[in-house]
Amino acid sequence: MTTAPQPFSEREFYLAEFRGRTIGIAWPPDEELRSSPLLEVVDELVSNGVRVVALSPQAEVFDHANVRAAVDFSDDHFAPQLWRVLRDRGRAGLLLSTETFEQECQRAALALGLAKVVWIQAAPPLERKSGAGRVSVVDLAHLESLLGDWSGELRSGHGEDPGEGDSASELRVLPGRGVMLHAIRDMLDGGIPSVNVCAPQQLAEELFTYAGAGMFFTRDRYAEVRPLGIDDYDPASDLIARGEADGYLVPRNAEARDAVLVHALGVFIEGRYLAGIGAVLPHPGENAGEIASLFALTRYVGEGVGAQIVRYAMERARQDGLTYLFSCTTSDRVEAFFLRQGFRRVSPDDVPKAKWEDYDRERQARVRCIRFDP
């Protein structure tokens, strides 16, 4: 019997990514459980073949996650003990010290070789110096530059302000978060692929959605641009539909959407998580290409996703000998973005005439055309 294909689900995408692996949920001593979906998240993970270790000094956390007697990290054989509990129940608790929680969390994660750590923290550890915009993604190299050579907080243990780190960065470390960030840095440097930081009530959104809710720390340079493969069509189609529903992308019929997928470029986090897309639609009659359906997930807005796609398209245009690239928009913000990338505003007569065939006349009267000549 043939099984009918299931609609694409972000939740299932991430559950499949974690399946057969062990992730840690680090719950510090000063973070409360109220409004947290911890039990529901752990239940869903375990029921889908994901093993979960709660790392905390709080017995209440273990009770809430339906973990039985927690294993003590001070025991030399804590790892085999955890393994047996995970084998039997899919969930386990590791009791850490309140006084040295951050350091023990880092040491435990590395000793266990966890596939991911989710660190519960209501107040973000980093902010933009401008004060505007969420900090969504930070790679190890950037984190290193932020921390610099600072070690005062680690030495004193008083939670002092570590300062702003690299003055060239637009980010700053918030007071009292240096110990935590050093622990995250050491986890990434030691081989943990990624660490997510989010508030207690955001746990499900952070784990199971593309947009996320918190901050994502990753070991490797996090973004690469490449053409879509067929396995990328599910998330890409979902992303296009979301952009159209939110009014950021022009609605397209099924045939036009297929053309976007065929000619789409994606920005991928860790080589596999789609952060944003854009298509370069061919206009062979004028040896031109149109950048269309440029859209980034909320989590990655402000992280340069759109600029990476446009720069890639510009380089490809040079290599392929295109006469020009162009794009059309009714948005002041989008027009300003393209102008910053080296495009210039032109008349609608300076882009392919085929662009305007069956085009909405009311929209055409408002549209701005931007062009780049390699």
C-alpha positions as CSV (number, residue, x, y, z in Angstrom):
1,M,0.0,0.0,0.0
2,T,1.3,3.4,-0.9
3,T,1.4,6.0,1.9
4,A,0.2,9.4,1.0
5,P,2.8,12.1,1.3
6,Q,2.5,14.3,4.3
7,P,2.5,18.1,4.1
8,F,5.8,19.7,5.0
9,S,6.2,20.5,8.7
10,E,8.9,22.5,10.4
11,R,8.3,20.6,13.6
12,E,8.8,17.2,11.9
13,F,11.9,18.6,10.1
14,Y,13.6,19.3,13.4
15,L,12.3,16.1,15.1
16,A,13.9,14.1,12.2
17,E,17.1,16.1,12.7
18,F,17.4,15.2,16.4
19,R,16.0,11.6,16.1
20,G,18.5,9.0,17.5
21,R,20.6,11.7,19.1
22,T,20.9,13.1,22.6
23,I,20.4,16.8,23.3
24,G,20.8,18.7,26.6
25,I,18.5,21.2,28.2
26,A,20.6,23.4,30.6
27,W,18.5,25.0,33.2
28,P,20.4,27.4,35.5
29,P,19.7,27.8,39.2
30,D,18.1,31.3,38.9
31,E,15.7,30.5,36.1
32,E,12.1,29.8,37.1
33,L,9.8,27.1,35.5
34,R,6.6,29.2,35.3
35,S,5.0,29.3,31.8
36,S,7.5,26.8,30.5
37,P,6.5,24.0,28.1
38,L,9.4,21.8,29.4
39,L,7.3,18.7,30.0
40,E,5.5,18.9,26.7
41,V,8.7,19.5,24.8
42,V,10.5,16.6,26.5
43,D,7.5,14.3,26.0
44,E,7.4,15.1,22.3
45,L,11.1,14.7,21.8
46,V,11.2,11.3,23.6
47,S,8.2,10.0,21.8
48,N,10.0,10.8,18.5
49,G,13.1,8.9,19.3
50,V,15.2,11.8,20.7
51,R,17.0,11.4,24.0
52,V,17.0,14.3,26.4
53,V,19.3,15.1,29.4
54,A,18.2,17.9,31.7
55,L,21.2,19.6,33.3
56,S,20.4,21.6,36.4
57,P,20.9,22.1,40.1
58,Q,17.1,22.4,40.5
59,A,15.2,19.2,41.6
60,E,12.0,21.0,40.4
61,V,13.3,20.9,36.8
62,F,13.7,17.2,37.0
63,D,10.3,16.7,38.5
64,H,8.7,18.9,35.8
65,A,10.4,17.0,33.0
66,N,9.2,13.7,34.5
67,V,12.8,12.6,35.2
68,R,13.3,10.2,38.0
69,A,16.2,10.3,40.4
70,A,18.9,12.5,38.7
71,V,22.4,11.3,38.3
72,D,25.0,13.3,40.2
73,F,27.7,14.9,38.0
74,S,30.2,14.5,40.8
75,D,30.1,10.7,40.4
76,D,33.0,9.5,38.3
77,H,30.7,7.1,36.4
78,F,27.9,9.6,35.7
79,A,28.0,9.0,31.9
80,P,27.4,5.2,32.0
81,Q,24.6,5.8,34.6
82,L,23.0,8.4,32.4
83,W,23.3,6.1,29.4
84,R,21.4,3.3,31.2
85,V,18.6,5.7,32.2
86,L,18.4,7.1,28.7
87,R,18.3,3.6,27.2
88,D,15.3,2.7,29.4
89,R,13.4,6.0,29.5
90,G,14.7,8.3,26.8
91,R,15.1,11.1,29.4
92,A,17.5,11.7,32.3
93,G,18.6,14.3,34.7
94,L,22.1,15.4,35.6
95,L,22.5,17.2,38.9
96,L,25.0,20.1,38.7
97,S,26.4,22.5,41.3
98,T,24.6,25.8,41.8
99,E,27.9,27.6,42.4
100,T,29.7,26.4,39.3
101,F,26.8,25.6,37.1
102,E,28.2,27.2,33.9
103,Q,31.5,25.4,34.1
104,E,30.0,22.0,35.0
105,C,27.4,22.4,32.2
106,Q,30.2,22.9,29.7
107,R,32.3,20.0,31.1
108,A,29.2,17.6,31.1
109,A,28.2,18.5,27.6
110,L,31.6,17.8,26.2
111,A,32.0,14.6,28.2
112,L,28.7,13.3,26.9
113,G,29.3,14.6,23.3
114,L,25.8,16.1,23.1
115,A,24.3,16.8,19.6
116,K,22.9,20.1,20.9
117,V,22.5,22.1,24.0
118,V,19.6,24.4,24.7
119,W,20.5,26.9,27.4
120,I,17.5,28.4,29.2
121,Q,18.1,32.1,29.9
122,A,15.3,34.7,30.1
123,A,17.6,37.7,29.5
124,P,19.7,37.5,26.3
125,P,23.4,37.4,26.8
126,L,24.1,39.8,23.9
127,E,22.5,42.9,22.4
128,R,23.1,45.2,19.5
129,K,25.0,48.4,20.4
130,S,22.3,50.3,18.5
131,G,19.7,48.7,20.8
132,A,17.5,47.8,17.8
133,G,17.0,44.3,16.4
134,R,17.2,40.8,17.7
135,V,20.6,39.0,17.8
136,S,19.8,35.7,16.2
137,V,22.9,33.9,15.1
138,V,26.5,34.1,16.4
139,D,29.3,31.8,15.2
140,L,32.4,30.8,17.2
141,A,34.7,33.3,15.5
142,H,32.4,36.2,16.2
143,L,31.9,35.0,19.8
144,E,35.7,34.8,20.3
145,S,36.1,38.3,19.0
146,L,33.4,39.5,21.4
147,L,35.0,37.9,24.4
148,G,38.5,38.9,23.4
149,D,41.1,38.3,26.1
150,W,38.7,39.3,28.9
151,S,38.8,36.9,31.9
152,G,37.9,39.1,34.8
153,E,34.5,37.6,35.4
154,L,35.9,34.0,35.3
155,R,38.5,35.0,37.9
156,S,36.3,37.0,40.2
157,G,33.1,35.1,40.0
158,H,31.2,38.3,40.8
159,G,29.3,38.5,37.5
160,E,30.9,41.8,36.5
161,D,30.4,43.5,33.2
162,P,33.0,42.0,30.8
163,G,32.9,45.0,28.6
164,E,32.0,45.2,24.9
165,G,34.8,42.9,23.5
166,D,35.6,43.7,19.9
167,S,34.9,47.4,19.5
168,A,34.5,46.8,15.8
169,S,31.5,44.5,16.4
170,E,28.0,45.9,16.5
171,L,27.3,43.6,19.4
172,R,28.0,43.8,23.1
173,V,28.1,41.3,26.0
174,L,25.6,42.2,28.6
175,P,26.6,42.5,32.3
176,G,26.9,39.2,34.2
177,R,26.8,37.0,31.1
178,G,30.6,36.5,30.6
179,V,30.8,33.2,32.4
180,M,27.9,31.8,30.4
181,L,29.4,32.9,27.1
182,H,32.8,31.5,28.0
183,A,31.1,28.2,28.7
184,I,29.3,28.3,25.4
185,R,32.5,29.2,23.6
186,D,34.3,26.2,25.2
187,M,31.4,23.9,24.2
188,L,31.6,25.0,20.6
189,D,35.3,24.9,20.5
190,G,35.2,21.4,22.1
191,G,33.0,19.9,19.4
192,I,29.3,20.7,20.4
193,P,27.8,21.7,17.0
194,S,25.4,24.3,18.3
195,V,24.0,25.9,21.5
196,N,20.6,27.6,21.5
197,V,19.8,30.2,24.2
198,C,16.1,31.1,24.9
199,A,13.7,32.1,27.6
200,P,11.8,29.3,29.4
201,Q,8.5,29.9,27.7
202,Q,10.1,30.0,24.3
203,L,11.6,26.4,24.4
204,A,9.2,24.9,21.9
205,E,9.4,27.8,19.4
206,E,13.2,27.8,19.6
207,L,13.5,24.0,19.0
208,F,10.8,23.4,16.5
209,T,10.5,26.4,14.2
210,Y,12.8,28.0,11.6
211,A,12.2,31.5,13.0
212,G,13.1,30.4,16.5
213,A,12.8,32.8,19.4
214,G,16.2,33.0,21.0
215,M,19.8,33.1,20.1
216,F,21.7,30.4,18.0
217,F,25.4,29.9,18.6
218,T,27.2,27.7,16.1
219,R,30.7,26.4,15.8
220,D,31.3,26.8,12.0
221,R,30.9,29.8,9.7
222,Y,27.1,29.5,9.7
223,A,26.0,30.5,6.2
224,E,26.6,29.4,2.7
225,V,24.8,30.2,-0.6
226,R,24.0,27.5,-3.1
227,P,21.3,26.5,-5.6
228,L,18.4,24.5,-4.2
229,G,18.4,20.7,-4.5
230,I,15.1,18.8,-4.7
231,D,15.3,18.0,-1.0
232,D,15.3,21.8,-0.3
233,Y,12.0,22.3,-2.2
234,D,9.8,21.6,0.8
235,P,11.2,24.2,3.1
236,A,11.7,26.7,0.2
237,S,8.1,26.3,-1.0
238,D,6.9,26.8,2.6
239,L,9.1,30.0,2.9
240,I,7.8,31.4,-0.4
241,A,4.2,30.8,0.8
242,R,5.0,32.5,4.1
243,G,6.5,35.6,2.3
244,E,3.4,35.9,0.1
245,A,1.0,35.5,3.0
246,D,2.9,38.2,5.0
247,G,2.8,40.6,2.0
248,Y,6.6,40.6,1.4
249,L,6.5,38.7,-1.8
250,V,4.3,39.1,-4.9
251,P,1.8,36.2,-5.0
252,R,2.6,33.8,-7.9
253,N,0.6,31.1,-9.5
254,A,1.8,27.5,-9.4
255,E,3.8,27.7,-12.7
256,A,5.5,30.9,-11.6
257,R,6.4,29.4,-8.2
258,D,7.9,26.4,-10.0
259,A,10.1,28.8,-12.0
260,V,11.3,30.4,-8.8
261,L,12.2,27.0,-7.3
262,V,14.1,25.9,-10.4
263,H,16.2,29.1,-10.4
264,A,16.4,29.7,-6.6
265,L,19.4,30.2,-4.5
266,G,19.3,29.5,-0.8
267,V,21.3,30.6,2.2
268,F,21.9,27.6,4.4
269,I,22.8,27.5,8.1
270,E,25.3,24.8,8.9
271,G,24.9,23.7,5.3
272,R,21.4,22.4,5.7
273,Y,18.9,24.8,7.5
274,L,17.3,27.2,5.0
275,A,17.5,30.8,6.3
276,G,16.5,32.6,3.1
277,I,15.9,32.4,-0.6
278,G,16.0,34.4,-3.8
279,A,15.7,33.4,-7.4
280,V,17.6,34.7,-10.5
281,L,14.9,34.3,-13.3
282,P,16.4,34.2,-16.8
283,H,15.4,36.7,-19.5
284,P,17.4,35.2,-22.4
285,G,16.1,37.7,-25.0
286,E,18.1,40.4,-23.3
287,N,20.7,38.3,-21.7
288,A,19.5,39.5,-18.3
289,G,18.5,38.0,-15.0
290,E,15.8,39.1,-12.6
291,I,16.3,38.8,-8.8
292,A,12.9,37.8,-7.4
293,S,11.3,36.3,-4.3
294,L,14.1,37.5,-2.0
295,F,13.0,36.6,1.5
296,A,14.6,35.7,4.8
297,L,13.2,34.0,7.9
298,T,12.5,36.3,10.8
299,R,15.3,34.8,12.8
300,Y,17.9,35.8,10.2
301,V,16.6,39.3,9.2
302,G,19.5,41.7,9.9
303,E,22.1,38.9,9.5
304,G,22.9,39.7,5.9
305,V,21.0,36.8,4.3
306,G,19.6,38.9,1.4
307,A,23.0,40.5,0.8
308,Q,24.7,37.1,0.5
309,I,22.2,36.0,-2.1
310,V,22.5,39.2,-4.1
311,R,26.4,39.2,-4.0
312,Y,26.3,35.5,-5.1
313,A,24.0,36.5,-8.0
314,M,26.2,39.4,-9.0
315,E,29.3,37.2,-9.1
316,R,27.4,34.6,-11.2
317,A,26.2,37.3,-13.5
318,R,29.9,38.3,-14.2
319,Q,31.0,34.7,-14.7
320,D,28.0,33.9,-17.0
321,G,28.5,37.1,-19.1
322,L,25.0,38.5,-18.4
323,T,24.4,42.0,-19.6
324,Y,22.6,43.0,-16.5
325,L,20.7,42.0,-13.4
326,F,17.5,43.8,-12.3
327,S,14.8,43.7,-9.7
328,C,11.4,45.4,-9.2
329,T,9.8,46.5,-6.0
330,T,7.2,48.8,-4.4
331,S,9.1,49.0,-1.1
332,D,11.4,51.9,-0.2
333,R,13.3,49.6,2.1
334,V,14.0,47.0,-0.6
335,E,15.0,49.7,-3.1
336,A,17.4,51.1,-0.5
337,F,18.8,47.6,0.1
338,F,19.6,47.1,-3.6
339,L,21.1,50.5,-4.0
340,R,23.5,49.6,-1.1
341,Q,24.5,46.5,-3.0
342,G,25.6,48.6,-6.1
343,F,22.4,48.6,-8.1
344,R,21.0,51.9,-9.6
345,R,17.4,53.0,-10.2
346,V,16.3,52.8,-13.8
347,S,13.1,53.3,-15.9
348,P,10.7,50.4,-16.5
349,D,11.8,50.7,-20.1
350,D,15.4,49.6,-19.0
351,V,14.3,46.1,-18.0
352,P,12.9,43.4,-20.3
353,K,9.6,44.1,-21.9
354,A,8.5,40.6,-21.1
355,K,8.5,41.6,-17.4
356,W,5.4,43.6,-18.0
357,E,3.3,41.0,-19.9
358,D,0.2,40.2,-17.8
359,Y,1.6,42.4,-15.0
360,D,-0.8,44.1,-12.7
361,R,-1.2,47.7,-14.0
362,E,-1.9,49.3,-10.6
363,R,1.2,47.7,-9.2
364,Q,3.3,48.6,-12.3
365,A,2.4,52.3,-11.7
366,R,4.0,52.1,-8.2
367,V,7.0,49.8,-8.9
368,R,10.6,50.9,-8.8
369,C,13.1,49.1,-11.1
370,I,16.8,48.6,-9.9
371,R,19.5,47.4,-12.2
372,F,23.1,46.2,-12.0
373,D,25.4,46.1,-15.0
374,P,28.5,43.8,-14.3
